[in-house]
């Protein structure tokens, strides 16, 4: 994974901050490998507070926060997605989602190869892996956030510095993961939790309009689950399903 958030161009001030913060947080990162539930929870809360929370509130640069995340936090936090403690899994998703919200283009590019397989593991298994429906929703929202940020549908904290992905389309980052997106969404569109269905429909819609050439190859797989969503008892699910299905039919070789 990259050592800095914008291709090695950290300012001297940010470089010093990254080095100091890395030393300060190393013990907390080590706590994530321990069996003490309370210690892991406290460590994740501190890691969030000292990095992505500060970047969101302007107390440190998003570039520095991304550098710390990539070099120190990414892999340990991703492992926490499968932690036995529900609160730890929630915190891990929250940190990842906040990171995507501040990510500069190179950070997003370098982190997706780790994040997407983790989402596949949690959401695309034949048997339900994540038993908490609110966590399945949070994971689905993380996927939607990734898709929106990469396709330029929302602004990131780094946008103000010119390093962000917001408003700039980097949809080509999504193309290599189209098979993974399909595996996830075919499952989450059938999730019993209505809110997961809604977010999944939104994901399909954004993918269809952002990477149409690559979506075309997988479009047919979405038709059956989207049609099922169109008969759901909740009108909001039916509405987003219709929109997603329209884009799927327009962009794909659907008969």
C-alpha positions in Angstrom: 0.0 0.0 0.0 1.2 3.5 -0.7 3.2 5.3 1.9 1.5 8.7 1.4 -1.9 9.9 0.5 -1.0 11.8 -2.6 1.8 9.9 -4.2 4.7 10.9 -1.8 4.1 14.7 -2.0 3.6 15.2 1.8 4.6 18.6 3.0 7.4 18.8 5.6 4.8 19.6 8.3 2.5 16.8 7.3 5.5 14.3 7.1 6.4 15.2 10.7 2.8 14.9 11.9 2.5 11.5 10.2 5.7 10.2 11.8 4.6 11.5 15.3 1.1 10.1 14.9 2.4 6.7 13.7 4.5 6.4 16.8 1.7 7.6 19.1 -0.9 5.1 17.6 1.2 2.0 17.2 0.3 0.7 20.6 -3.4 1.1 19.9 -3.0 -0.7 16.6 -1.3 -3.6 18.4 -4.3 -3.7 20.7 -6.5 -4.7 17.8 -4.8 -8.1 17.7 -5.5 -8.8 21.4 -8.5 -10.7 22.8 -9.5 -8.0 25.2 -12.8 -6.7 23.8 -12.8 -3.4 25.7 -9.2 -2.7 24.7 -10.0 -3.2 21.0 -13.1 -1.0 21.2 -11.2 1.8 22.9 -8.3 1.4 20.5 -10.6 1.7 17.4 -12.3 4.8 19.0 -9.0 6.4 19.5 -7.7 5.6 16.0 -10.9 7.1 14.6 -10.6 10.2 16.8 -6.9 10.8 16.1 -7.1 10.4 12.3 -10.3 10.6 10.2 -12.3 12.6 12.8 -9.6 15.2 12.9 -9.4 15.4 9.1 -13.1 15.9 8.9 -13.1 18.7 11.3 -10.0 20.5 9.9 -7.7 19.7 12.8 -5.3 17.9 10.5 -4.9 17.7 6.7 -6.8 14.9 4.9 -3.5 14.1 3.2 -1.8 13.4 6.5 -4.7 11.4 7.8 -4.7 9.3 4.6 -1.0 8.7 4.9 -1.4 7.4 8.5 -4.4 5.3 7.5 -2.6 3.6 4.5 0.7 3.0 6.3 -0.6 1.9 9.7 -4.3 1.4 10.0 -5.8 -0.1 6.8 -5.0 -3.7 7.2 -5.6 -4.0 11.0 -8.9 -2.1 10.6 -10.0 -4.3 7.7 -9.4 -7.4 9.9 -11.7 -5.9 12.5 -14.6 -6.3 10.0 -14.7 -9.9 11.0 -14.2 -9.3 14.7 -16.5 -11.2 17.1 -17.6 -8.0 18.8 -20.3 -6.2 17.0 -19.3 -2.8 18.3 -15.7 -3.3 16.9 -17.1 -4.2 13.5 -19.2 -1.1 13.5 -16.2 1.1 14.4 -14.1 -0.5 11.7 -16.8 0.2 9.0 -17.1 3.8 10.3 -13.4 4.4 10.1 -13.3 3.0 6.5 -16.3 5.0 5.4 -14.7 8.2 6.8 -11.5 7.4 5.1 -13.2 7.1 1.8 -14.8 10.5 2.5 -11.4 12.2 2.8 -9.4 10.1 0.3 -7.3 11.6 -2.4 -7.2 9.8 -5.8 -4.0 7.8 -5.1 -5.3 6.7 -1.7 -8.5 5.4 -3.1 -6.7 3.6 -5.9 -4.2 2.0 -3.5 -6.8 1.0 -0.9 -9.5 -0.5 -3.1 -7.6 -3.8 -3.6 -7.9 -4.4 0.1 -11.3 -3.0 0.9 -13.3 -4.6 -2.0 -12.3 -8.2 -1.2 -13.2 -7.6 2.5 -16.7 -6.4 1.4 -17.0 -9.5 -0.8 -16.2 -11.7 2.2 -18.8 -10.0 4.4 -21.6 -9.6 2.0 -21.3 -12.0 -0.9 -21.1 -15.4 0.8 -23.7 -18.1 0.1 -24.4 -18.3 3.8 -25.0 -15.1 5.8 -21.7 -14.0 7.3 -22.7 -10.7 8.9 -25.7 -11.5 11.1 -26.4 -7.9 12.2 -28.7 -6.2 9.6 -27.6 -2.7 10.7 -24.0 -3.7 9.9 -24.9 -5.2 6.6 -26.5 -1.8 5.9 -23.4 0.0 7.0 -21.2 -2.2 4.7 -23.6 -1.6 1.8 -23.4 2.1 2.4 -19.6 1.9 2.4 -19.8 0.3 -1.0 -22.1 3.0 -2.2 -19.8 5.6 -0.9 -16.9 4.1 -2.7 -18.8 4.0 -6.0 -20.1 7.5 -5.6 -16.7 9.0 -4.7 -14.9 7.2 -7.6 -17.5 8.2 -10.1 -17.4 11.9 -8.9 -21.0 11.8 -7.5 -19.9 13.4 -4.2 -17.2 15.6 -2.9 -14.5 14.5 -0.5 -12.6 16.5 2.2 -9.5 16.6 -0.1 -11.5 18.3 -2.9 -10.8 21.7 -1.5 -7.0 21.1 -1.9 -7.3 19.9 -5.4 -6.2 16.4 -4.4 -9.6 14.9 -3.8 -11.8 12.7 -5.9 -15.0 14.7 -5.4 -16.4 16.2 -8.6 -13.8 14.5 -10.7 -14.6 11.2 -12.3 -12.2 8.4 -11.6 -14.7 5.7 -12.6 -12.0 3.7 -14.2 -11.0 2.7 -10.7 -14.2 0.7 -10.4 -13.9 -1.3 -13.6 -11.5 -4.0 -12.3 -14.0 -4.8 -9.5 -17.1 -5.2 -11.5 -17.2 -9.0 -10.9 -16.9 -8.3 -7.2 -19.6 -5.6 -7.3 -21.9 -8.1 -9.1 -21.2 -10.8 -6.5 -22.0 -8.4 -3.6 -25.1 -6.7 -5.1 -26.8 -9.9 -6.3 -26.7 -11.0 -2.7 -27.6 -7.6 -1.1 -30.5 -7.0 -3.5 -32.0 -10.1 -1.9 -31.3 -9.0 1.7 -34.3 -9.2 4.0 -33.6 -5.8 5.3 -35.4 -3.2 3.1 -32.7 -0.5 3.7 -30.0 -2.8 2.3 -32.1 -3.4 -0.7 -32.5 0.4 -1.3 -28.8 1.1 -1.0 -28.0 -1.8 -3.3 -30.4 -0.5 -5.9 -28.6 2.9 -5.7 -25.3 1.1 -6.2 -26.5 -0.6 -9.3 -27.8 2.7 -10.7 -24.5 4.5 -10.1 -22.5 1.6 -11.6 -24.7 1.4 -14.7 -24.3 5.1 -15.4 -20.6 5.4 -14.4 -18.9 2.4 -16.0 -21.5 1.4 -18.6 -19.0 -0.5 -20.8 -18.0 -2.8 -18.0 -21.5 -2.9 -16.4 -22.8 -4.2 -19.8 -21.1 -7.5 -19.3 -22.8 -8.1 -15.9 -26.1 -6.4 -16.4 -28.2 -9.5 -16.9 -27.3 -10.8 -13.4 -29.1 -7.8 -11.8 -32.5 -8.2 -13.6 -34.0 -10.9 -11.5 -33.2 -9.5 -8.1 -34.2 -6.0 -9.2 -37.6 -7.3 -10.5 -38.1 -8.9 -7.1 -37.4 -5.6 -5.4 -40.1 -4.0 -7.6 -42.7 -6.1 -5.9 -41.5 -5.2 -2.4 -44.1 -4.0 0.1 -42.1 -0.8 0.8 -42.7 1.9 -1.9 -39.3 3.4 -1.4 -37.7 0.1 -2.3 -39.9 -0.2 -5.4 -39.1 3.3 -6.6 -35.3 2.9 -6.4 -35.6 -0.6 -8.0 -37.4 0.8 -11.0 -34.7 3.4 -11.5 -32.0 0.8 -11.2 -33.8 -1.6 -13.5 -34.3 1.1 -16.2 -30.6 1.9 -16.2 -29.7 -1.8 -16.3 -32.0 -2.4 -19.3 -30.6 0.7 -21.1 -26.9 -0.2 -20.5 -27.0 -4.0 -20.7 -27.7 -6.8 -23.2 -30.9 -7.6 -21.4 -33.5 -9.5 -23.4 
